[in-house]
Amino acid sequence: MDKFVLRPRLLLFGDSITQQSFKAGGWGSTLADVYQRTGDVQLRGYSGYNTRWCCQILPYVFPPDELEPPALVTVMLGANDANLPPPLKNQPVEASRQHVPIEEYKANLRTILNAIKLCCGTRPLRVLLMTPPPCDHIAWKNFCVSTYGVPEDADPNRRFENTEVYAKACLEVGSQTGTPAVDVHSAF
């Protein structure tokens, strides 16, 4: 063999849902298993991050004109962005710190897609947007009460209906930019 050929990289970019995808039985670990001899699956999941915070780390995750850019990038963000804004009954303002207004969320997704495009240079660009999954706000509230000591009569900082709005916005950005998108929210 005259030239060493790198295996293609699949880069998974997102929040804690992506970060935890490498747990046993997770979708990231399943991809790594399926592509174990033909590609390298890289995890870039950042627990607690929203699109605003992800935009700040783009130069480190997707350096412009990277020599060997990923063959495929998945982008799964929006679950944290969809946090409800303050005020929330019996919740501190910090309970909404991850909230990103919907128009900013869409603009941030476009910024992320542009950064990936710059990373790939003239090479073919393969990106898959994934909507945030549905949120069971009752189970989430119960978890927050038992884990973080949130008062039982407090408003939850996440709601199914709000996450659905962000899922539709992700699909809209995909349609507007010609980027394939998977509707994870509706799949569940």
One Martini backbone bead per residue (centre of mass of N, CA, C, O) as a GRO file, in nm:
protein
  188
    1MET     BB    1   0.093   0.039   0.026
    2ASP     BB    2   0.136   0.377  -0.046
    3LYS     BB    3  -0.122   0.483   0.117
    4PHE     BB    4  -0.262   0.609   0.390
    5VAL     BB    5  -0.596   0.537   0.498
    6LEU     BB    6  -0.846   0.684   0.639
    7ARG     BB    7  -1.103   0.659   0.819
    8PRO     BB    8  -1.401   0.750   0.844
    9ARG     BB    9  -1.582   1.012   1.005
   10LEU     BB   10  -1.814   1.025   1.276
   11LEU     BB   11  -1.980   1.311   1.403
   12LEU     BB   12  -2.113   1.379   1.726
   13PHE     BB   13  -2.326   1.663   1.786
   14GLY     BB   14  -2.404   1.796   2.123
   15ASP     BB   15  -2.548   1.712   2.401
   16SER     BB   16  -2.631   1.487   2.642
   17ILE     BB   17  -2.761   1.296   2.441
   18THR     BB   18  -2.494   1.253   2.296
   19GLN     BB   19  -2.304   1.189   2.528
   20GLN     BB   20  -2.495   0.932   2.621
   21SER     BB   21  -2.475   0.749   2.350
   22PHE     BB   22  -2.223   0.563   2.475
   23LYS     BB   23  -2.389   0.398   2.618
   24ALA     BB   24  -2.528   0.121   2.672
   25GLY     BB   25  -2.741   0.110   2.387
   26GLY     BB   26  -2.675   0.349   2.239
   27TRP     BB   27  -2.660   0.520   1.942
   28GLY     BB   28  -2.350   0.561   1.938
   29SER     BB   29  -2.261   0.269   2.007
   30THR     BB   30  -2.405   0.144   1.766
   31LEU     BB   31  -2.246   0.288   1.546
   32ALA     BB   32  -1.966   0.186   1.636
   33ASP     BB   33  -2.037  -0.109   1.585
   34VAL     BB   34  -2.121  -0.098   1.284
   35TYR     BB   35  -1.830   0.078   1.212
   36GLN     BB   36  -1.566  -0.069   1.333
   37ARG     BB   37  -1.418  -0.135   1.026
   38THR     BB   38  -1.505   0.157   0.855
   39GLY     BB   39  -1.526   0.359   1.112
   40ASP     BB   40  -1.516   0.663   1.308
   41VAL     BB   41  -1.662   0.742   1.616
   42GLN     BB   42  -1.732   1.069   1.733
   43LEU     BB   43  -1.752   1.250   2.039
   44ARG     BB   44  -1.955   1.576   2.080
   45GLY     BB   45  -2.073   1.598   2.387
   46TYR     BB   46  -2.256   1.862   2.584
   47SER     BB   47  -2.352   1.897   2.881
   48GLY     BB   48  -2.596   2.162   2.894
   49TYR     BB   49  -2.595   2.257   2.616
   50ASN     BB   50  -2.645   2.499   2.377
   51THR     BB   51  -2.625   2.674   2.090
   52ARG     BB   52  -2.475   2.916   2.207
   53TRP     BB   53  -2.240   2.750   2.336
   54CYS     BB   54  -2.158   2.593   2.078
   55CYS     BB   55  -2.064   2.840   1.911
   56GLN     BB   56  -1.803   2.890   2.095
   57ILE     BB   57  -1.667   2.587   1.998
   58LEU     BB   58  -1.638   2.552   1.686
   59PRO     BB   59  -1.323   2.591   1.629
   60TYR     BB   60  -1.260   2.314   1.789
   61VAL     BB   61  -1.453   2.112   1.634
   62PHE     BB   62  -1.446   2.301   1.344
   63PRO     BB   63  -1.195   2.351   1.174
   64PRO     BB   64  -1.086   2.520   0.929
   65ASP     BB   65  -0.972   2.329   0.685
   66GLU     BB   66  -0.956   2.041   0.744
   67LEU     BB   67  -0.778   1.774   0.641
   68GLU     BB   68  -0.993   1.556   0.796
   69PRO     BB   69  -1.294   1.554   0.762
   70PRO     BB   70  -1.587   1.460   0.813
   71ALA     BB   71  -1.823   1.253   0.658
   72LEU     BB   72  -2.012   1.288   0.920
   73VAL     BB   73  -2.271   1.497   1.075
   74THR     BB   74  -2.428   1.528   1.379
   75VAL     BB   75  -2.713   1.735   1.493
   76MET     BB   76  -2.815   1.758   1.849
   77LEU     BB   77  -3.032   2.024   1.924
   78GLY     BB   78  -3.276   2.184   2.186
   79ALA     BB   79  -3.347   2.081   2.470
   80ASN     BB   80  -3.220   2.331   2.622
   81ASP     BB   81  -3.336   2.569   2.462
   82ALA     BB   82  -3.644   2.477   2.558
   83ASN     BB   83  -3.637   2.613   2.792
   84LEU     BB   84  -3.796   2.801   3.003
   85PRO     BB   85  -3.863   3.107   3.076
   86PRO     BB   86  -3.872   3.351   3.273
   87PRO     BB   87  -4.096   3.301   3.497
   88LEU     BB   88  -4.110   3.052   3.761
   89LYS     BB   89  -4.271   2.879   3.977
   90ASN     BB   90  -4.054   2.826   4.234
   91GLN     BB   91  -3.809   2.939   4.056
   92PRO     BB   92  -3.518   3.013   3.962
   93VAL     BB   93  -3.359   3.171   3.711
   94GLU     BB   94  -3.150   2.931   3.662
   95ALA     BB   95  -3.367   2.728   3.542
   96SER     BB   96  -3.333   2.916   3.252
   97ARG     BB   97  -3.028   2.935   3.139
   98GLN     BB   98  -3.071   2.756   2.858
   99HIS     BB   99  -3.236   2.946   2.722
  100VAL     BB  100  -3.347   2.994   2.374
  101PRO     BB  101  -3.465   3.165   2.148
  102ILE     BB  102  -3.599   3.061   1.856
  103GLU     BB  103  -3.446   3.252   1.656
  104GLU     BB  104  -3.167   3.194   1.772
  105TYR     BB  105  -3.167   2.892   1.729
  106LYS     BB  106  -3.180   2.904   1.420
  107ALA     BB  107  -2.924   3.075   1.383
  108ASN     BB  108  -2.733   2.875   1.525
  109LEU     BB  109  -2.771   2.641   1.330
  110ARG     BB  110  -2.655   2.795   1.087
  111THR     BB  111  -2.377   2.842   1.211
  112ILE     BB  112  -2.305   2.545   1.241
  113LEU     BB  113  -2.331   2.469   0.942
  114ASN     BB  114  -2.112   2.671   0.844
  115ALA     BB  115  -1.875   2.550   1.007
  116ILE     BB  116  -1.884   2.275   0.869
  117LYS     BB  117  -1.836   2.379   0.584
  118LEU     BB  118  -1.555   2.506   0.644
  119CYS     BB  119  -1.421   2.242   0.735
  120CYS     BB  120  -1.465   2.095   0.444
  121GLY     BB  121  -1.465   2.287   0.221
  122THR     BB  122  -1.464   2.117  -0.093
  123ARG     BB  123  -1.590   1.896   0.033
  124PRO     BB  124  -1.822   1.695   0.100
  125LEU     BB  125  -2.138   1.747   0.262
  126ARG     BB  126  -2.243   1.575   0.573
  127VAL     BB  127  -2.556   1.638   0.726
  128LEU     BB  128  -2.747   1.571   1.036
  129LEU     BB  129  -3.038   1.658   1.158
  130MET     BB  130  -3.169   1.657   1.503
  131THR     BB  131  -3.417   1.653   1.693
  132PRO     BB  132  -3.561   1.695   1.966
  133PRO     BB  133  -3.695   1.524   2.194
  134PRO     BB  134  -3.926   1.446   2.388
  135CYS     BB  135  -4.088   1.576   2.686
  136ASP     BB  136  -4.142   1.457   3.013
  137HIS     BB  137  -4.247   1.684   3.239
  138ILE     BB  138  -4.328   1.505   3.477
  139ALA     BB  139  -4.071   1.337   3.506
  140TRP     BB  140  -3.883   1.580   3.525
  141LYS     BB  141  -4.001   1.705   3.778
  142ASN     BB  142  -3.960   1.460   3.963
  143PHE     BB  143  -3.655   1.459   3.933
  144CYS     BB  144  -3.606   1.749   4.045
  145VAL     BB  145  -3.727   1.698   4.321
  146SER     BB  146  -3.543   1.445   4.404
  147THR     BB  147  -3.252   1.570   4.315
  148TYR     BB  148  -3.279   1.914   4.364
  149GLY     BB  149  -3.527   2.023   4.548
  150VAL     BB  150  -3.773   2.093   4.409
  151PRO     BB  151  -4.064   2.211   4.438
  152GLU     BB  152  -4.371   2.060   4.389
  153ASP     BB  153  -4.513   2.356   4.301
  154ALA     BB  154  -4.338   2.385   4.065
  155ASP     BB  155  -4.242   2.472   3.771
  156PRO     BB  156  -4.142   2.350   3.496
  157ASN     BB  157  -3.862   2.398   3.262
  158ARG     BB  158  -4.024   2.178   3.094
  159ARG     BB  159  -4.199   2.107   2.777
  160PHE     BB  160  -4.339   1.943   2.529
  161GLU     BB  161  -4.449   2.185   2.357
  162ASN     BB  162  -4.177   2.339   2.339
  163THR     BB  163  -4.005   2.118   2.210
  164GLU     BB  164  -4.178   2.103   1.953
  165VAL     BB  165  -4.104   2.382   1.845
  166TYR     BB  166  -3.797   2.314   1.812
  167ALA     BB  167  -3.831   2.079   1.619
  168LYS     BB  168  -3.965   2.245   1.391
  169ALA     BB  169  -3.727   2.443   1.359
  170CYS     BB  170  -3.520   2.235   1.269
  171LEU     BB  171  -3.672   2.146   1.015
  172GLU     BB  172  -3.674   2.426   0.885
  173VAL     BB  173  -3.369   2.459   0.857
  174GLY     BB  174  -3.328   2.212   0.685
  175SER     BB  175  -3.507   2.305   0.448
  176GLN     BB  176  -3.364   2.588   0.394
  177THR     BB  177  -3.057   2.436   0.366
  178GLY     BB  178  -3.063   2.130   0.263
  179THR     BB  179  -3.087   1.958   0.532
  180PRO     BB  180  -3.106   1.681   0.670
  181ALA     BB  181  -3.386   1.554   0.878
  182VAL     BB  182  -3.472   1.424   1.197
  183ASP     BB  183  -3.777   1.330   1.365
  184VAL     BB  184  -3.755   1.247   1.684
  185HIS     BB  185  -4.004   1.358   1.820
  186SER     BB  186  -4.220   1.194   1.642
  187ALA     BB  187  -4.098   0.901   1.690
  188PHE     BB  188  -4.210   0.923   2.009
   0.00000   0.00000   0.00000
